[in-house]
């Protein structure tokens, strides 16, 4: 669930073509309103997916999951994929191989990808990463 309608549809088509053994139980774009939310949750509960992928971007995916975690008890795994569906669909070009080999795909995106709808700045959001590293790894 996430991204815009066209990108969501295109990503599902590419996944179905590339991985025909994967069964996609459903999908929904990430730009829905509060009135649609209960219907979306009902669809998820009805389809009983093993994996729920959220591609609404941070912090929207995280907040949505936290808000609805009690209603997703039948889902075995839920995770946010950021802009992965944009890359899978072909909307956004993937990072060059060298950036991937150096584990710097995130840095390539930070430097070259356009700011997502609703975000003021990628840099502002990413500035939280050094604080996270300090708090989790360096501070005892």
N, C-alpha and C positions, 0 to 999 in steps of 0.2 A: 504494500500500500504506500503510495506516495508519488511524488513528482507530478507533472501535469498529465492530462488525459492522453494526449498523443504519444508522449514519451513512454508512459506506462504501457500503452497498447503495443508500441513498437518493441519495447524491451521483452514483453511476453512472447511476441512473435519470434524474436531472435532466440530466446531461451528454448522455445518449443522446437525450433529448427536445429539448433546446436545440440540440445540435450533432450531428445524425444522420450527418454525414459523418465524424465522429471514430470510429475503431474502437478500442474498449477491448479489449485482448488478455487482460485478467484483472484481478483485484483480490484483496486480502486485508486483513483488519483488522490493526491494529497491535499487538494484545495476544496475541502468540503466545509459546510457550515454546521453549527451545533444541532440543527434540526435533522441533518442527515446522519449524525453520529450513531444514534441507537440502531438505525437500519444497518449501518456498516458493521457494528458490533454483532448484530444478529446474524448477518451473513457469515462473519468469521466463525461464530459459535456453531452455526449450521454446517459449515463446510469442514470443521474440525481439522485444520491444517496441522501437520507436524511442525512446520516452520512458518513463522510470520515475519516477513521482511518489511521494515518501515523505512521509507525513503523520503521523509518529510523534511529532513535536515535538522541540524541541532539548533536549538534545544527542543524543537517541536516534537520530534520522534520520542525523545526521552520523556518529555512532559506527558505526551499522550499515553505512552506505555505505563508510566507511573499512575496516571489517573484511572486507567482501565485494567490494571494487572489482575484484580480480583475477578474480572469478567472474562479473562483469557486463560482460565485454569486448564482447559483442554489442550492448549497449545504447548508443545514440548519445548520449543525454542523460539525466542523472539530477539531480533537484533536490528539495529539501524545500519544502513549501508551508505549513508551520505549520498553522494552523487553517483554511485555505481550504476544505477539504472540509466542515468544520462549517458554514461560511457557505453553500456551494453546496447542501448538503442541506437547509438551513432550520433546522438545530439551533440555530444562533447567528444573531442578527439582524446584518445588515451595518451598518457604521458609517454614520451620516448623510452625505448628499452633501457637506455643507460640510467635514466632516473629510477626506473623500476629495479634494476640490478643493484643500485646503490641504496635501495629502500628509501628513496626520496620522492616517491610519487606524490606524497602529501605536499611537499615543498613546491613541486612543479605546479600543482593545482593552486596553491596559495599565491604563487607568483603570476600565473598566466590565465587562470579560469576567471570568467566574469563573476561578479558578485551575484549571489542568488537572490531571487525575488524576496523582498521583505528584510534583507540584510543591509545594514549600512556599510559594513566593511568586513572583509575576511580577516584582515590584520587584527582588528579589535577582538574578534572571537578567538583567534589563535593565540593572542597574547596571554590567555589563561594557561597555555601548556607549560611554560616554565614554572609557574606557580604550582601546577599539579605535580611536575617532576620533583620539585623541591619538597613538597609536602609528603609525597609517597615514597620517594627513594632516598633523599638526602637527609631529611630530618629524622632523628631517631625517636 
